[in-house]
């Protein structure tokens, strides 16, 4: 490719020694012997300024055969990547099937079954606190009549709610209970609630029996 040179000196006067260094950069194009031709190095001898010239000897270097480059075995890499991709796809498919199956099971629950499950949760959350229980019961019953009878409690006043529930095919006793619980639970959300020990349990039991019997 070429060469670079540098000069360094040490000492002074007649004891001064100068050294010129040549550095070659070789880029072989083939194996075998490579030749470095002689180089003429002119100089001047001080203090008389007598010119002179040095000639380097020709040099040869032995160039070995190129080092073989190992080719990447893409077959194994492709196989590994393919297996990983297949495993990943299988996992994703099973996960989606599980979600779909889980969603299907939840969709198969009737409004009554969902209401009973929500009642179990509400019982544990509210404990003996009637205020918390009535607040949760109001939401539970709203969801039930919305899913079971397509009645939107929020858009009806108390009289309209009672009338709508009575038209759902329930007995008068069951209709009165359901409407009465919804109205009282809504009222208790916005007023102080005082209850005696066991009132929450008794109300929860009555609601549970209602759902079990309809």
N, C-alpha and C positions, 0 to 999 in steps of 0.2 A: 504493500500500500504506500510506503514511503518511509521517511525517517525524520527525526528531529536531532538537533545537536545542541550542546551546551559547553561553556568554557568556565573553568575554575582555576584560580591561581593561589599559590601559597609562597611565602618568603618574599624577599625584595632584592633589588640589585642583581648581582651576578648569581645570587643563590635563588632567584625567583624561578619557580617551576609552574608552567601553565599546562593544563590538561583539557583537551577537547574530547567530549564524549558524544558518540553517535548512537542513537537508539532507533532500531529498525522495528517496524510493525509489519509482520508477515501475514499475508492471507493466501494460503496455498490454494492452487487451483487443481492440483493433481498430486499424487504421491510420488515418491522418488527423491532425487537430489535437487536442492534449490541452490542457485549461485548468487553470491553477493560480489559484485565486481569491485576491483581496486578503486580506492578513492584518493585523489590528489589533495594534499593538505599544504597550502602555501604558508610560509611564516617569514618573519623578519627577526634577525638576531641583533639584539641590542648589546652595547651602545653604538655599534658601527652601522646599523641598519643594513646588514648584509642579508639579501633575500635568499630564501631556500625553499625546498619543497620536500615533503614526505609523501610516500606512496604506500598505502596499506596493501597488505597481501589479499589476494582473492580468497574468499571463504565459501565453503559449501555447507549446507545443512541437510540433514536427512528428514524428509517429510514422510510420516507414516500414513498408512491408509486411514480414511475417515473412520471415526468411531461410529459403529452402527447405532442408530437411534431406534429404541424399542417402540414399536407402534402400539398404541393403546388398543386393548382388546375391547372394542365397543359391544361385542356380542354379550359378554357377561353384564356389562353396565346396563345395556338395554333390557336384558332379562330381569335384572334386579329392579330397575325402575318400573317395568311392566307389572311385576308381582306386587310391588308396593302400591301402584295405582289401582290394581284389581282389589287388593285388600281394603284400600281406602274406600273405593266405590261400594264394596259389599257392606262395609260398616255403615256408610251413609244410608244405603238402601234399607238396612235393617232398622236403623234409627228412625227413618221416616215412616217405615211400616209400624214401628212401635208407637210413634206419636199418633199416627192415623188410627191405630187400634185403640189406643187410650182415649182419643177423642171420640171414637165411635161408642166406646163403653159409656163415656160420660153423656153422650147424646141420647143413649138408650134409657137413661134414668127418667122416670116420670116426674112431673112436678111435685107429686106427693112424696116420692122417695128423696128428691133433692131437699124438700122442706124439712123432712125428718132428719136428714144429715145435718142441715144448717141448724136445726134445733139442738142437736147434740153439741155442736160447737158453741152455740150461744149459751147453753147451760153451763159449760165449763168456763166460759169467759166471764159471764155475769155473776155467777155464784149466787149470793143472797142480795145483790144490789138490784132492786126493782127498777131503778131508773135506767140502768144499763140494759137490763133485760127487756124492758118495754121498747127502748130505742131499737134494739136488734130485732125484736119481734115485729115491729112495724115494717121494717125492711123485708123481713122473711115473708110476712103475709102479703105484702105488696107484690113481691116476686111470684108468689104462689098463684094469686088470682090473675096476674098478668099472663102467666104461662098456661094455667089450667082453663081460665074462662075468658082470656083476652080482655080483661078489665084494667084500664089505666086509672089507678086510684088517685093520682095527682090531679087529674082533670075533673074529678067529681067532688061535689060537696057531700055532706053526710047522708042527706036524704036520697040523692042520686046513687050513692054507693050502695045503700041498703036495697034500693029498688033493683039495681043491676045484679046484685048477688042473689036476690030472691028469684030472679028470672033464670038462674043457672041450673035449676033442677034439683037443688038441695032441699032437704026438708026444712020446714019453717024453723024448727029448733036449731038445726045446723047452720042455716042461713043467718039467724039472729046471733048465734055465737060468733061466727066468722066476722060479720059486719061489726058487732060490738067490740071484739078484740082489736080490730083495725082502728076504729074510731078512738077507743080509749088509749091505745098505744100511741097514736098520733098526738093526742092531748097531753099525755104524760111526758112527751119529749120536750114540751115547752112550759112545764110547771113543776114545782117541787112535788116529789113523790114520797109519801110516808107509808111504809109497809110493816106488817107484823112478821115475826120470825116464821118462816115456812110459806109465806105468800108466794114467793118466787117458785118454789118447788111445786106448790099446788097448781099455779097457773101453767107451768111447764107440763105438768102431768095432764091437765085438761086439754091443752093444745095437742099433745102427742096422741091422746085417745081420739081426738077429733080426726086427725089425719089417718089413724089406723082404721077408723070405722067408715069413712066415706069411700 
